Structure formats: structure tokens, C-alpha cells
Amino acid sequence: MEEPVTEQPVPPPAQGEEEHPSLALANSAMALPGGHTIDLLGSPAQANRWLTERGLAPADAGMREMCAAQLRSLREQIRSLFAARAEGLPALPAAVDAVNDAMTRVPTAPLLRWDDRTGPYRTAPHPTTAIVDLAVATLAADAADLLTSPAAERLTACGSPPCNRFLLRHGRRQWCSTRCGDRARAARAYARRTAEA
């Protein structure tokens, strides 16, 4: 069983995370050597902080466990889609449905409202109670945009086990961070030395 780690230093963003928040979402649960994991959405406070850092929620959103669970669920569906795309496999229909559902749950056009004193007006359809729905819709739309863009050809999983993060490959780089690249090179060197001995 994996042991969760909360005070572990988080590696820098993987290539592409800053342009695609859905990639950052997919990478918000990280496998570490020794069977440890980091889950940046593990608690409501952590989920709120993660959303706030990306401009998707105010710092005082008052995230509840149900909201954090909704984000974690979307993360797993997006990870499934990214893995299918990176490996050239068919996507699970449930993952496609989950992303489509998240995108369509929140209206995107300003809605017509009517005030008895001032008359008709239009307002954004996202009251503060729907912060998580809007964030989830935004992340799902970003995942759909990434998967259907030319950048999807560069989507790959980190090549340094046990790391489970995704990145947009740039050149020949196959690792999400310098730490993973160093670990992979050290493992290859060790394998060569033991094979020669």
C-alpha cells in the first residue's frame, strides 16, 4: 500500500503545465521512489490552495471534501485520457463522458436576469456557490483543447519510474524534471555496470 507524503518537496512544474492547467491537474498526484505519494488535492484546504494558485478559485472559497473529491475524480479521468493518448490506445468512454459532462455542467454565456425595479440585465452564471463547477469545467475544457491540439503529439508520460507525471515533450527530453532525468540516467548506468560484471 502506498504511503501518502505531505511534507515532501514538490518537483517543479513539468513541461507544459504552465500553459495547460489540465496537465497540472493530472500531475497533482505524484508517485515517488520508495512507494510514497504526494497528493496536492488530498484535503479540501490543499485543493483550495491548488485552485487559488492557478486563478481558479479565491483563497477563501471554503472548499469542502465533496468539492475536493470532485477535483480528484476529474483528475483520474483526465489522467486516463492522457495515458490513452500518449500510448496511442483508445480512450475509456467513461473518461470522455466525464470530461464532456464537466464542460457542459456550467453555462458559459451571461444569463438573462430580471429585477422588478431595474428591469432586465445579464450576469455571469457562476455564483460563488459554483466555484468548483466552474473550475472543473475550465480544467475539462483545457484537457479537451490539449488532446485535440497539435501539442497532443508531444504528450508523454515521464520516462523515469516510479514517476507517474505527464509532460509535453520538448526535443528529446523524456522526463518531467531534472530529478527524474538524473534518476533514469543513474539507473541506466547501474544496469550497464551490473551487466558488464
matplotlib code that plots the C-alpha trace (Angstrom):
import matplotlib.pyplot as plt

x = [0.0, 1.3, 2.1, 1.0, 3.6, 2.5, 5.8, 7.8, 9.2, 7.2, 9.2, 9.0, 6.1, 6.5, 7.0, 3.6, 1.9, 2.1, 0.2, -2.2, -3.8, -5.3, -1.7, -1.0, -4.2, -3.2, 0.2, -1.3, -0.8, 2.8, 4.4, 7.8, 10.6, 10.0, 6.3, 5.5, 3.0, 2.2, -1.4, -1.8, -5.6, -5.6, -7.6, -10.1, -7.6, -5.0, -7.5, -8.5, -4.8, -4.2, -7.1, -6.1, -2.6, -4.0, -6.5, -9.5, -10.8, -10.5, -8.4, -11.5, -13.6, -14.3, -13.7, -15.4, -14.5, -17.1, -15.5, -12.0, -13.3, -14.9, -11.5, -9.7, -12.3, -11.8, -8.0, -8.3, -10.5, -8.0, -5.1, -6.8, -7.3, -3.7, -2.4, -4.5, -3.3, 0.3, 0.2, -1.9, -4.7, -8.5, -9.9, -12.3, -15.8, -16.4, -13.4, -14.6, -18.1, -16.8, -14.8, -17.8, -20.1, -17.7, -17.6, -21.3, -22.4, -21.7, -23.2, -20.6, -22.8, -24.0, -27.6, -30.6, -31.9, -34.9, -35.1, -38.5, -37.2, -34.4, -35.6, -33.6, -29.8, -27.2, -24.9, -22.3, -23.8, -21.2, -22.3, -19.8, -21.5, -20.5, -16.8, -15.7, -18.1, -16.5, -13.0, -13.8, -15.4, -12.3, -9.9, -12.0, -12.1, -8.4, -7.9, -10.1, -8.2, -4.9, -6.0, -7.3, -4.4, -1.1, 0.6, -1.1, 1.6, 4.2, 2.1, 4.0, 4.5, 7.7, 10.2, 11.6, 9.8, 8.1, 7.1, 3.6, 3.6, 2.8, 4.6, 4.7, 7.9, 10.3, 13.1, 14.4, 13.6, 11.6, 11.5, 9.2, 12.1, 15.8, 15.5, 13.7, 16.2, 19.1, 17.4, 16.8, 20.4, 21.7, 19.5, 20.8, 24.4, 23.9, 22.3, 25.3, 27.8, 26.0, 25.6, 29.4, 30.3]
y = [0.0, 3.5, 5.8, 9.4, 12.1, 15.6, 17.5, 16.2, 18.9, 19.1, 18.9, 21.9, 22.0, 19.5, 20.9, 22.2, 22.5, 26.3, 26.5, 23.7, 23.6, 20.2, 18.8, 20.3, 18.7, 15.3, 15.7, 16.8, 13.2, 12.1, 8.7, 8.9, 6.4, 4.1, 3.8, 7.3, 9.6, 13.3, 14.4, 18.1, 17.7, 15.4, 17.7, 20.4, 23.0, 21.6, 21.6, 25.2, 26.2, 24.4, 26.1, 29.5, 29.2, 28.7, 31.6, 29.2, 30.0, 32.7, 31.9, 32.0, 29.7, 27.4, 24.1, 21.1, 17.4, 16.9, 19.6, 18.2, 14.7, 16.2, 17.5, 14.2, 12.4, 14.6, 14.3, 10.5, 10.8, 13.2, 11.0, 8.1, 10.2, 11.5, 7.9, 6.7, 9.5, 9.1, 5.3, 5.5, 3.5, 4.0, 6.2, 4.8, 6.0, 6.9, 9.2, 11.0, 11.3, 12.7, 15.4, 16.3, 16.3, 18.7, 21.0, 21.2, 21.4, 25.2, 27.6, 29.9, 32.8, 35.6, 34.7, 37.0, 38.1, 40.3, 42.7, 44.1, 47.6, 47.9, 45.5, 43.0, 42.6, 39.9, 38.4, 35.7, 32.3, 31.5, 32.4, 31.8, 28.5, 27.2, 28.0, 24.3, 23.6, 26.5, 25.3, 21.8, 23.0, 25.1, 22.2, 19.8, 22.3, 22.7, 18.9, 18.7, 21.5, 19.9, 16.5, 17.9, 20.3, 19.6, 19.7, 16.3, 14.7, 15.7, 14.4, 11.7, 10.0, 10.7, 8.0, 7.6, 5.0, 5.2, 8.8, 9.0, 12.6, 13.7, 16.3, 17.9, 16.5, 19.2, 17.8, 14.5, 15.2, 12.3, 13.4, 15.7, 17.1, 17.2, 14.9, 12.2, 12.6, 12.1, 9.1, 7.5, 8.1, 6.6, 3.5, 3.0, 3.4, 0.9, -1.5, -1.3, -1.8, -4.8, -6.3, -5.9, -7.5]
z = [0.0, -0.9, 2.0, 1.4, 2.0, 2.7, 3.6, 0.6, -1.6, -4.8, -8.0, -10.4, -12.9, -15.8, -19.3, -20.5, -17.0, -17.1, -20.4, -19.6, -16.2, -17.0, -17.3, -13.8, -12.5, -13.9, -12.2, -8.8, -7.6, -7.8, -7.2, -5.5, -5.0, -2.0, -2.6, -1.4, -3.0, -2.9, -3.4, -3.9, -3.7, -0.7, 1.6, 1.0, 2.1, -0.3, -3.2, -2.4, -2.4, -5.7, -7.4, -5.9, -7.2, -10.7, -10.5, -10.5, -7.0, -4.4, -1.3, 0.9, -1.2, 1.8, -0.1, 1.3, 0.9, -1.7, -3.8, -3.4, -4.3, -7.5, -8.5, -7.7, -9.8, -12.8, -12.3, -12.7, -15.8, -17.4, -16.4, -18.2, -21.3, -21.3, -20.8, -23.7, -26.0, -25.0, -25.6, -28.7, -27.2, -27.3, -24.5, -22.0, -22.9, -19.2, -19.2, -22.3, -20.8, -17.5, -19.3, -21.5, -18.5, -16.6, -19.6, -20.1, -16.5, -16.3, -18.7, -20.4, -21.6, -19.4, -18.4, -18.6, -15.2, -14.4, -11.5, -10.7, -10.1, -12.7, -15.4, -17.4, -17.1, -17.9, -15.4, -15.2, -14.5, -11.9, -8.4, -5.6, -4.8, -8.2, -7.9, -8.1, -11.0, -13.0, -12.1, -13.1, -16.4, -17.1, -16.4, -18.5, -21.5, -21.2, -21.3, -24.4, -26.1, -25.3, -26.5, -29.8, -30.5, -32.3, -28.9, -28.2, -30.3, -27.7, -24.7, -22.9, -19.5, -17.6, -18.5, -15.0, -12.9, -10.5, -11.6, -13.0, -14.2, -17.8, -19.8, -23.3, -24.7, -26.0, -28.2, -26.8, -23.2, -21.7, -18.1, -16.1, -14.0, -13.6, -10.6, -12.7, -15.5, -13.1, -11.6, -15.0, -16.1, -12.8, -13.3, -16.8, -15.7, -12.9, -15.3, -17.6, -14.8, -13.4, -16.9, -17.6, -14.2]

ax = plt.figure().add_subplot(projection="3d")
ax.plot(x, y, z, "-o")
ax.set_aspect("equal")
plt.show()
